[in-house]
Amino acid sequence: MNDIQKVNNMPPVWVFSIISSFRNFLKKTYYRFVPPSMAVFEKAQGFWIAKAISVACELNLSEIVAKNEKSVEEIAGASKTDTSALYRLMRALASEGIFEEIRPKVFKNNKFSNALREQPGNLKNMIIHQLNETNWDVVNQLKYSVTSGTNAAQKLLGTDIFTHLQNTPEKNELYNKAMSETSRLSSAAIVSAYSFNGIGTLADIGGGEGMLLCTILQKNQSVKGLLFDLSHVVKTAGNMVQRFGVEDRVKIVPGDFFETTLPKANAYLLKNILHAFDDEACIGLLQSISNEMKGKGKILVIETVISEDNKAGFGKLFDLQMLIVTENGKERTAREFRNIFEFAGFKLTRVVKTVSPFNIIEGVKI
């Protein structure tokens, strides 16, 4: 299935919203009938399944099982693991609906374990990245960040998380793959929810390997693109651009968006950039964009938008990651986005929901 087909197969946003609301209703109803102490204990056990999924990805268990049923002995041999211990891992995963134990100690893939295979549309590398030893150690410092108000990554790594990635090529490669995987899924949701018609040149600031920009250009043949990110990040972007067949409409520009003059464009895209920085840094970056923007132009920020009610939301959990790995970064409410836009000379015009945890926050130059 190509990327355009994935876009066309996205469900309508209103359907997604109704289903999400119904899911939250069922969860709340369930917990009303469970003793409070048991309810919070059950919620606290989530780390076991998270780590089990990560280990399954690292051991390539879904690839090993592939399209056939396999005994745990066969899987253990191929994965170089202890048979008894591996069975206990796979039994736990199967109890959560990941893999299926069709006979005693014989497993096959199902749609959820297949989602752990490294292939288009899946998030294997993102799971490994989020739950690898470094991130696991950082997450374990959540109490430190809550009590000190400072990020734990600096404490553990001796530098900020992005410099650490730049200095460790294998982790940087995994991070880039993880970002491309999430961009592949969110890109389909974004181009389904928002029309990019009428934009002459779109600059993706901090656009990584270019997955999102390429997806937009693939669907919008009249748009030209500028991909701007650090030199070690965009060094593989040429492969992405060629794979999408948009090399004649994309210019790759290496640079640091806090230190390098930004390229000129009609519209600017910032996906999961602002949440890594405090308000002052975000305003400065937006002002730099305003200085280079052709005409009135548009700013398109793609991030979670935290609701100001007590409803569950991905952004409220994602915000904890920003607490422990960034220096005063955070997920923001619509009100907070409006404030930083106005300080930078932009007006927030609308927040567009997508079939993903991310929203498109649109602004125009005042």
ABEGO torsion letter per residue (X at the ends): XBAAAAAAABBBAAAAAAAAAAAAAAAAAAAAABBAAAAAAAAAAAAAAAAAAAAAAAAGAAAAAEABBBBAAAAAAAAGBBAAAAAAAAAAAAAAGBEBBABBGBBBBBAAAAAABBBBGBAAAAAAAAABAAAAAAAAAAAAAAAAGBBAAAAAAGBBAAAAAAABAAAAAAAAAAAAAAAAAAAAAAAAABBABGBABBBBBGAEAGAAAAAAAAABAABBBBBBBBAAAAAAAAAAAAAAGAAAABBBBBEBAAABBBBBBABBBBBGAAAABBAAAAAAAAAAAAAABBEAEBBBBBBBBBBABABBBAAAAAAAAAAAABBGBBBBBAAAAAAAAAAAGBBBABBBBBBBABBBBBBBBX
